Amino acid sequence: MHPNTRACIAFVAAELISFLNSRSVYDHSRSIQIKIDGTVSDSVVSIHDEERQCVLKGDSSHLYDDIRKTVISLNIKGSRFGGCDFGDHRYFSGYVNGKSVVLYDYGESAYFNYSV
């Protein structure tokens, strides 16, 4: 999965689970802060990743990455989430604990940590 897509998914999951109203996500694996602008709610997700100049939009269960032209499913249960990036056909899962997000990318066989 593309690193910024992964970071945006972590951001959306954190917003839907913890209701933080954040404006960025910190990717610990790349040591970068990604500025995010937009709206996240159960019915509408529309965020702009300023680094990639990409919009991720849809609802809380189906997102569309306008740069990669791909759909991403997202399922949330309590503090846990999972889904599939259909562009890469890669599954992911994770959990949110306050402002911290841990995402496991099955395609990379690795954990990634984020802060929002």
C-alpha positions in Angstrom: 0.0 0.0 0.0 1.2 3.5 -0.7 2.7 5.1 2.4 0.5 8.2 2.2 -2.6 6.1 1.7 -1.7 4.1 4.8 -1.3 7.4 6.7 -4.6 8.8 5.5 -6.4 5.6 6.5 -4.8 5.9 10.0 -6.0 9.5 10.1 -9.6 8.6 9.0 -9.8 5.7 11.5 -8.6 7.9 14.3 -11.1 10.6 13.5 -14.0 8.2 13.3 -13.1 6.3 16.5 -11.7 9.1 18.7 -13.4 12.3 17.3 -10.2 14.4 17.5 -10.6 17.1 14.9 -6.9 16.8 14.0 -5.3 18.6 11.1 -2.3 16.3 10.5 -1.0 12.8 11.0 2.6 11.9 12.0 4.1 8.9 10.3 6.6 7.4 12.7 8.1 5.1 10.1 9.1 8.0 7.8 9.4 10.6 10.5 7.1 13.1 8.6 4.1 15.1 9.5 1.4 15.1 6.8 -1.0 18.0 6.8 -4.6 17.0 6.3 -7.6 19.3 5.6 -11.2 18.3 5.3 -14.1 16.5 6.9 -14.5 13.1 8.5 -17.9 11.8 9.7 -19.8 8.6 9.4 -21.7 9.9 6.3 -18.9 12.0 4.6 -15.2 11.6 4.3 -13.4 14.2 2.2 -9.8 14.9 3.2 -6.9 16.5 1.3 -3.4 15.1 1.8 -1.3 18.2 1.2 1.9 16.3 0.6 0.5 14.3 -2.3 -2.1 16.9 -3.3 -4.6 14.0 -3.1 -8.2 13.8 -2.1 -9.6 10.8 -0.3 -13.4 10.9 -0.3 -16.4 8.8 0.2 -18.2 7.6 3.4 -16.9 5.8 6.5 -16.9 2.4 4.8 -15.7 3.1 1.2 -13.1 5.7 0.3 -11.8 6.7 -3.1 -8.2 7.9 -3.7 -8.3 10.3 -6.6 -4.6 10.2 -7.4 -4.3 6.4 -7.5 -7.9 6.0 -8.8 -8.7 3.2 -6.4 -11.3 2.2 -3.8 -10.4 1.4 -0.2 -12.9 -0.4 2.1 -12.8 0.5 5.8 -14.7 -1.4 8.5 -14.7 -0.1 12.1 -15.7 -2.1 15.2 -15.0 -0.3 18.5 -11.4 0.8 18.5 -10.4 -1.6 15.8 -10.5 -1.2 12.0 -9.6 -3.2 8.9 -10.2 -3.2 5.2 -8.7 -3.5 1.8 -6.9 -1.2 -0.7 -8.3 -2.6 -3.9 -5.7 -0.8 -6.0 -2.9 -3.0 -4.5 -5.3 -5.8 -3.4 -3.7 -5.4 0.0 -5.5 -5.9 3.3 -4.9 -4.0 6.5 -6.0 -3.9 10.1 -5.3 -1.9 13.1 -6.5 -0.2 16.3 -6.8 3.3 17.7 -5.8 4.3 21.2 -6.5 8.0 21.8 -4.2 9.8 19.4 -2.1 6.8 18.6 -2.8 4.4 15.6 -1.2 1.1 14.8 -1.9 -0.2 11.3 -0.8 -3.6 10.1 -0.3 -3.8 6.3 -0.6 -7.4 5.2 1.1 -6.7 1.9 4.2 -5.3 3.6 3.9 -7.8 6.5 4.7 -4.9 8.9 3.2 -2.7 11.5 3.1 1.1 11.1 2.6 3.7 13.9 0.9 7.0 13.6 0.0 9.9 15.8 -2.9 12.3 15.1 
